[in-house]
């Protein structure tokens, strides 16, 4: 997992291993995951989602609840102060 934070945006890269591990965590399995085992890139700014790609391609349809869950879980681990940081910094 890689996170890049700037004054204007946040970029998140998840490897195929990251998405697989997230979808198969003990006790919180995402059984019908469309992202498990796929690479994910997401970029956010003060208005929300700017761009995303799955396996390097855009236009891939993925369930919004899964996208929101995996990006929130991933950013919560990387942002100092958790997701509350987003409100004041971007």
C-alpha positions in Angstrom: 0.0 0.0 0.0 1.2 3.5 -0.8 -0.4 6.8 0.1 0.7 10.2 -1.2 -0.7 13.2 0.6 -0.4 16.8 -0.7 -2.1 20.1 0.1 -4.7 19.4 -2.7 -5.2 15.7 -2.9 -4.7 12.2 -1.5 -3.6 9.3 -3.8 -3.9 5.7 -2.7 -2.3 2.7 -4.4 -3.3 -0.9 -3.3 -1.5 -3.9 -4.7 -3.3 -7.1 -5.7 -2.0 -8.6 -2.4 -3.4 -5.7 -0.4 -6.9 -6.0 -1.9 -6.9 -9.8 -1.5 -5.7 -9.6 2.1 -8.3 -6.9 2.9 -11.2 -9.0 1.4 -10.1 -12.1 3.3 -9.4 -10.7 6.8 -10.4 -13.0 9.5 -13.7 -12.0 11.1 -14.4 -9.3 8.4 -14.4 -11.3 5.2 -15.9 -9.5 2.1 -17.1 -12.8 0.4 -18.3 -11.4 -3.0 -15.4 -8.9 -3.4 -14.9 -7.6 -7.0 -11.6 -6.0 -6.0 -9.8 -9.0 -4.2 -6.6 -9.8 -6.1 -6.8 -6.6 -8.3 -4.6 -3.5 -8.1 -6.5 -0.3 -7.2 -5.5 3.4 -7.6 -7.8 6.1 -6.2 -7.3 9.9 -6.0 -9.4 12.2 -3.8 -9.5 16.0 -3.5 -11.7 18.4 -1.4 -14.7 17.5 -3.6 -14.3 13.7 -3.2 -13.3 11.1 -5.7 -11.3 12.5 -8.7 -10.1 9.3 -10.4 -9.8 5.6 -9.9 -8.4 2.6 -11.8 -8.5 -1.1 -11.4 -5.6 -3.1 -12.8 -4.5 0.1 -14.5 -7.7 0.6 -16.4 -10.4 3.2 -15.9 -14.1 2.7 -16.5 -14.2 -0.6 -14.5 -17.5 -0.8 -12.6 -17.1 -1.8 -9.0 -19.7 -1.7 -6.1 -19.6 1.6 -4.3 -20.0 0.0 -0.9 -16.9 -2.1 -1.4 -14.9 0.8 -2.9 -15.8 3.0 0.0 -15.0 0.3 2.6 -11.6 -0.6 1.2 -10.4 3.0 0.7 -11.7 4.1 4.1 -10.1 1.2 5.8 -6.8 1.7 4.0 -6.6 5.5 4.5 -7.6 5.1 8.2 -4.4 3.1 8.7 -2.1 5.6 6.9 -3.4 9.1 7.8 -2.2 10.7 11.0 -5.3 11.3 13.0 -7.4 9.0 10.9 -10.0 10.1 8.4 -10.8 13.2 10.4 -7.6 14.6 8.9 -9.3 14.8 5.5 -11.8 17.5 6.6 -9.1 20.1 7.4 -6.4 19.3 4.9 -8.0 18.9 1.5 
